[in-house]
Amino acid sequence: MAAENVSGVQDRPRGLFSRFYASMSPRLDEEGLAELREELLAPLAGAVVEVGAGPGGNFARYPSGVVSVIAVEPEPYLRGLAGAAAGDASVPTTVHAGVAEALPLPDSCADGVVFCLVLCSVPDQIAAATEAARVLRPGGIVRFLEHTRAEMRGLRTVQRVADATVWPLLTGGCHTCTDPVAALREAGFVVDDVRRLRFPADRFTQPSTPHVLGTARLPG
Ligand SMILES: C[S@@+](CC[C@H](N)C(=O)[O-])C[C@H]1O[C@@H](n2cnc3c(N)ncnc32)[C@H](O)[C@@H]1O
């Protein structure tokens, strides 16, 4: 389905980065991101909201139990690519303008929310997690694959320096020394299924190498 524009929603154009990310996405998938995407999406079922969908690299990978995907993407170029990718998705998929901190969606409309390499670019991760909680139905889950701050102090220092200097300029606002699991917990989620991993596993360590992949649930 074509990308839909929702009036009154802020676009976040990232001209150079959006083109760079779209061109490097196939290589990241070859380096192991494709497998991580499959693992990320496998537990989902029902209606899913994907936040910051980029060019739509997850759309063809949703499991058969997913009945619909509503993708939200603030960057106009990537949103256009996502609209094209939605046309090839096996699950009915629509793409909307919008930001994680103010999803253009009603309360309790989703059984699952996906954050895939997006919270690092969201200035207020707790607001994004709170929005995920708002749109989830009781029993729904968040699946996340995100950059995270390093456990080793030396690499964490490198991350902080990178975040304070060139890294966000080169990577569309990404900050590597963040704690998405803490943000989800702060928003009321229980996160008891989380795996730390290196990606890309075989490349030299960079500020963006440490990741977390897991599930967040609302209690009760
Ligand atoms: C590294 S890309 C990842 C794209 C996609 N999720 C993927 O797995 O390939 C980061 C994405 O987050 C989006 N983004 C940045 N700030 C955002 C915000 N405040 N709300 C929602 N998405 C945002 C960017 O436009 C971009 O599409």
The ligand as a Gaussian input file, in Angstrom:
#p B3LYP/6-31G(d) Opt

LIG

0 1
 C       18.823000       3.327000      11.730000
 S       17.277000       3.665000      11.024000
 C       16.424000       2.115000      11.279000
 C       15.285000       1.922000      10.325000
 C       14.513000       0.596000      10.459000
 N       13.865000       0.488000      11.742000
 C       15.351000      -0.598000      10.191000
 O       15.309000      -1.548000      10.980000
 O       16.051000      -0.642000       9.173000
 C       16.532000       4.725000      12.263000
 C       15.119000       5.128000      11.919000
 O       14.520000       5.849000      13.002000
 C       13.756000       6.900000      12.448000
 N       13.533000       7.920000      13.478000
 C       14.379000       8.900000      13.877000
 N       13.791000       9.655000      14.831000
 C       12.562000       9.133000      15.053000
 C       11.473000       9.471000      15.904000
 N       11.555000      10.494000      16.760000
 N       10.357000       8.729000      15.834000
 C       10.273000       7.664000      14.990000
 N       11.265000       7.294000      14.158000
 C       12.396000       8.024000      14.183000
 C       14.586000       7.373000      11.290000
 O       13.871000       8.181000      10.392000
 C       15.024000       6.038000      10.700000
 O       14.076000       5.526000       9.819000

